[in-house]
Amino acid sequence: MTEKTLTRMDLSEAVFREVGLSRNESADLVENILTHLSDALVAGEQVKISSFGTFSVRDKAARVGRNPKTGQEVTINPRRVLTFRPSHLMKDRVADGNKS
């Protein structure tokens, strides 16, 4: 299994090839989309991409955790975490890809 990371440059190159915008316009388009998505998540909105999945921000309460090495109890501060729920189509597509 190859360990390839999909980058912003890969996305803008795909937009360049598929849509026909210039490379600079493609890069700007990808950047604007990612900025818009992250701004919505920072504002606490849910981002749903049809046939892909849903990104959302969840508030986690403070809790007591334990250091696995020492066993010492420590307080874990409340925080916001980003979650992703893939759509059924995406789950099926990934599962079908594993069969190859």
Summary of the structure (lengths in Angstrom):
residues: 100
radius of gyration: 19.0
end to end distance: 11.2
largest distance: 58.1
contacts: 198
relative contact order: 0.11
helix: 43%
strand: 27%
